[in-house]
Amino acid sequence: MPIKYIEDNIREYEGKTCFLRIDLNEEKGEGEKSYRLKTALPTINFLLENKVKILIASHRGRYGKNPLSLKPFQKILEEKLDTPVKFIKEIPKDIKGTEEKVTLLENLRFHKGEEKNDSKFAKKLASLADFYINEAFPVTHRKNASVAKITRFLPSFGGLHLKKEVNNLDKIKESVEPPFTLILGGAKISDKLGVLDNLWEKIDNLALGGGPANTFLEAKGINTGESIKEKEMIKKIKKYVDSEKVNLPDDFKKENGQILDIGKETIKKYSEIIKNSKTIIWNGPMGLFEKEEFSEGTKEIWQAVIGNKESRTVIGGGETASALKLIPKINNYELPENIFLSTGGGAMLAYLANKKLPGIEYLKKHE
């Protein structure tokens, strides 16, 4: 059963109240420049244009560890939307009778029922609205109450950007034009192995950096010292290690025995591969880009990807997106049309690995 999207069904809900699940999971100080907020704004404005009252809900931080208030987003939303936004700390009994066009609910992860996908909590949330929209692709791989179970109690739809996420990832899954390059960086190979397994037969080049590269190097018997890696994954990647498709760093930038970035020769090699690719998927930076001395690898890979105007490219992961700040000419995430920047990291990887995402599956089952 296909997903229903709100743009095709809005006429039924003019003047109604929407429970809009978005993703504002940003660190302190990042809210104003949030890419995830930017992608949710078209749906919010679309609803306002159609006289829909909106209850915005999100999480921020991990439950039980560092949940952060969404209060700072009240002012940010007011500025972006040019309309008053009411912020509420506790879940009210009703908001349908209020005058505010937009209400922002406090961090859902302050409630245990959210991560437990609790039916009572989901029903309580659902009682506040007439219909539900999922515009939070980054959490569609999590079985949370506001992502999954809530759809049992309300007519449910995908948002404008969720549609773009699904359509762009489906195109990659359905067909790729060779040469097809998969670029994997970040800390772990374990959370990317599903994508590697699922797309391996289609891949022409696998370019590795960060923790995934270190783990592959260890599997080849090369000691990476104190560098981040997953030795427990060596047996699982053995079948790939000696393939001609695999490209590993030839040189590095190190500090205190740790590999923290790829070197100039590797940048040159990877950039040439990217230049000649027709399909590209990238997840994870090449090194510790937050420190200037270890940012060159990630910056140059971004430059190479942006420079290839002929490829169909999908990029995902919060850190990968955050590294765009290394490219001054890219303002407000305005990338070339051939590049789709996914809001999801884990969700994108799970979707490309052909895993069933609760937030997507529940949308299909509960209309």
PERATA-V872633 format. One record per residue. N is the residue number from 1. RES is the residue in one letter. NEAR is the number of other ideal C-beta (glycine too) atoms within 8 Angstrom. Layout:
n:N res:RES near:NEAR
n:N res:RES near:NEAR
This chain:
n:1 res:M near:3
n:2 res:P near:4
n:3 res:I near:11
n:4 res:K near:11
n:5 res:Y near:12
n:6 res:I near:15
n:7 res:E near:8
n:8 res:D near:6
n:9 res:N near:10
n:10 res:I near:12
n:11 res:R near:5
n:12 res:E near:5
n:13 res:Y near:13
n:14 res:E near:9
n:15 res:G near:5
n:16 res:K near:10
n:17 res:T near:13
n:18 res:C near:15
n:19 res:F near:16
n:20 res:L near:16
n:21 res:R near:13
n:22 res:I near:14
n:23 res:D near:13
n:24 res:L near:13
n:25 res:N near:10
n:26 res:E near:9
n:27 res:E near:4
n:28 res:K near:4
n:29 res:G near:4
n:30 res:E near:8
n:31 res:G near:11
n:32 res:E near:5
n:33 res:K near:5
n:34 res:S near:11
n:35 res:Y near:10
n:36 res:R near:13
n:37 res:L near:15
n:38 res:K near:9
n:39 res:T near:10
n:40 res:A near:14
n:41 res:L near:10
n:42 res:P near:9
n:43 res:T near:15
n:44 res:I near:13
n:45 res:N near:9
n:46 res:F near:12
n:47 res:L near:14
n:48 res:L near:13
n:49 res:E near:6
n:50 res:N near:9
n:51 res:K near:6
n:52 res:V near:13
n:53 res:K near:13
n:54 res:I near:13
n:55 res:L near:13
n:56 res:I near:12
n:57 res:A near:11
n:58 res:S near:15
n:59 res:H near:15
n:60 res:R near:12
n:61 res:G near:11
n:62 res:R near:7
n:63 res:Y near:10
n:64 res:G near:4
n:65 res:K near:6
n:66 res:N near:5
n:67 res:P near:12
n:68 res:L near:8
n:69 res:S near:7
n:70 res:L near:14
n:71 res:K near:7
n:72 res:P near:8
n:73 res:F near:12
n:74 res:Q near:11
n:75 res:K near:7
n:76 res:I near:12
n:77 res:L near:13
n:78 res:E near:11
n:79 res:E near:7
n:80 res:K near:8
n:81 res:L near:12
n:82 res:D near:5
n:83 res:T near:8
n:84 res:P near:7
n:85 res:V near:12
n:86 res:K near:9
n:87 res:F near:10
n:88 res:I near:11
n:89 res:K near:4
n:90 res:E near:5
n:91 res:I near:8
n:92 res:P near:7
n:93 res:K near:3
n:94 res:D near:7
n:95 res:I near:12
n:96 res:K near:9
n:97 res:G near:4
n:98 res:T near:8
n:99 res:E near:2
n:100 res:E near:10
n:101 res:K near:7
n:102 res:V near:15
n:103 res:T near:14
n:104 res:L near:13
n:105 res:L near:11
n:106 res:E near:12
n:107 res:N near:12
n:108 res:L near:13
n:109 res:R near:12
n:110 res:F near:6
n:111 res:H near:8
n:112 res:K near:7
n:113 res:G near:11
n:114 res:E near:14
n:115 res:E near:10
n:116 res:K near:8
n:117 res:N near:11
n:118 res:D near:11
n:119 res:S near:9
n:120 res:K near:7
n:121 res:F near:13
n:122 res:A near:17
n:123 res:K near:9
n:124 res:K near:10
n:125 res:L near:13
n:126 res:A near:12
n:127 res:S near:9
n:128 res:L near:13
n:129 res:A near:13
n:130 res:D near:9
n:131 res:F near:13
n:132 res:Y near:15
n:133 res:I near:15
n:134 res:N near:16
n:135 res:E near:16
n:136 res:A near:13
n:137 res:F near:16
n:138 res:P near:13
n:139 res:V near:13
n:140 res:T near:16
n:141 res:H near:12
n:142 res:R near:9
n:143 res:K near:7
n:144 res:N near:13
n:145 res:A near:17
n:146 res:S near:12
n:147 res:V near:15
n:148 res:A near:12
n:149 res:K near:13
n:150 res:I near:16
n:151 res:T near:13
n:152 res:R near:8
n:153 res:F near:9
n:154 res:L near:11
n:155 res:P near:7
n:156 res:S near:14
n:157 res:F near:14
n:158 res:G near:13
n:159 res:G near:15
n:160 res:L near:12
n:161 res:H near:13
n:162 res:L near:15
n:163 res:K near:12
n:164 res:K near:9
n:165 res:E near:13
n:166 res:V near:12
n:167 res:N near:8
n:168 res:N near:11
n:169 res:L near:13
n:170 res:D near:8
n:171 res:K near:9
n:172 res:I near:12
n:173 res:K near:8
n:174 res:E near:5
n:175 res:S near:4
n:176 res:V near:9
n:177 res:E near:7
n:178 res:P near:8
n:179 res:P near:10
n:180 res:F near:15
n:181 res:T near:15
n:182 res:L near:14
n:183 res:I near:15
n:184 res:L near:17
n:185 res:G near:17
n:186 res:G near:14
n:187 res:A near:6
n:188 res:K near:9
n:189 res:I near:14
n:190 res:S near:7
n:191 res:D near:8
n:192 res:K near:14
n:193 res:L near:11
n:194 res:G near:13
n:195 res:V near:14
n:196 res:L near:14
n:197 res:D near:8
n:198 res:N near:9
n:199 res:L near:12
n:200 res:W near:8
n:201 res:E near:4
n:202 res:K near:7
n:203 res:I near:12
n:204 res:D near:8
n:205 res:N near:12
n:206 res:L near:13
n:207 res:A near:12
n:208 res:L near:14
n:209 res:G near:19
n:210 res:G near:15
n:211 res:G near:14
n:212 res:P near:15
n:213 res:A near:14
n:214 res:N near:13
n:215 res:T near:15
n:216 res:F near:15
n:217 res:L near:12
n:218 res:E near:13
n:219 res:A near:10
n:220 res:K near:9
n:221 res:G near:4
n:222 res:I near:6
n:223 res:N near:4
n:224 res:T near:9
n:225 res:G near:7
n:226 res:E near:5
n:227 res:S near:11
n:228 res:I near:7
n:229 res:K near:10
n:230 res:E near:10
n:231 res:K near:7
n:232 res:E near:4
n:233 res:M near:11
n:234 res:I near:11
n:235 res:K near:5
n:236 res:K near:6
n:237 res:I near:13
n:238 res:K near:8
n:239 res:K near:4
n:240 res:Y near:12
n:241 res:V near:10
n:242 res:D near:5
n:243 res:S near:7
n:244 res:E near:3
n:245 res:K near:9
n:246 res:V near:11
n:247 res:N near:10
n:248 res:L near:9
n:249 res:P near:12
n:250 res:D near:7
n:251 res:D near:8
n:252 res:F near:10
n:253 res:K near:13
n:254 res:K near:8
n:255 res:E near:7
n:256 res:N near:5
n:257 res:G near:7
n:258 res:Q near:10
n:259 res:I near:13
n:260 res:L near:12
n:261 res:D near:16
n:262 res:I near:14
n:263 res:G near:12
n:264 res:K near:7
n:265 res:E near:8
n:266 res:T near:14
n:267 res:I near:13
n:268 res:K near:8
n:269 res:K near:10
n:270 res:Y near:15
n:271 res:S near:12
n:272 res:E near:8
n:273 res:I near:13
n:274 res:I near:17
n:275 res:K near:9
n:276 res:N near:6
n:277 res:S near:14
n:278 res:K near:10
n:279 res:T near:14
n:280 res:I near:16
n:281 res:I near:14
n:282 res:W near:15
n:283 res:N near:16
n:284 res:G near:16
n:285 res:P near:13
n:286 res:M near:12
n:287 res:G near:16
n:288 res:L near:8
n:289 res:F near:15
n:290 res:E near:4
n:291 res:K near:8
n:292 res:E near:4
n:293 res:E near:6
n:294 res:F near:13
n:295 res:S near:15
n:296 res:E near:10
n:297 res:G near:18
n:298 res:T near:17
n:299 res:K near:12
n:300 res:E near:10
n:301 res:I near:16
n:302 res:W near:12
n:303 res:Q near:10
n:304 res:A near:12
n:305 res:V near:14
n:306 res:I near:11
n:307 res:G near:8
n:308 res:N near:13
n:309 res:K near:6
n:310 res:E near:5
n:311 res:S near:12
n:312 res:R near:11
n:313 res:T near:13
n:314 res:V near:14
n:315 res:I near:15
n:316 res:G near:14
n:317 res:G near:11
n:318 res:G near:7
n:319 res:E near:11
n:320 res:T near:16
n:321 res:A near:12
n:322 res:S near:7
n:323 res:A near:13
n:324 res:L near:9
n:325 res:K near:5
n:326 res:L near:9
n:327 res:I near:10
n:328 res:P near:3
n:329 res:K near:4
n:330 res:I near:9
n:331 res:N near:4
n:332 res:N near:4
n:333 res:Y near:9
n:334 res:E near:5
n:335 res:L near:8
n:336 res:P near:6
n:337 res:E near:4
n:338 res:N near:9
n:339 res:I near:11
n:340 res:F near:8
n:341 res:L near:10
n:342 res:S near:14
n:343 res:T near:12
n:344 res:G near:14
n:345 res:G near:13
n:346 res:G near:9
n:347 res:A near:15
n:348 res:M near:16
n:349 res:L near:15
n:350 res:A near:11
n:351 res:Y near:16
n:352 res:L near:14
n:353 res:A near:10
n:354 res:N near:7
n:355 res:K near:8
n:356 res:K near:5
n:357 res:L near:11
n:358 res:P near:14
n:359 res:G near:16
n:360 res:I near:12
n:361 res:E near:9
n:362 res:Y near:14
n:363 res:L near:14
n:364 res:K near:8
n:365 res:K near:8
n:366 res:H near:7
n:367 res:E near:5
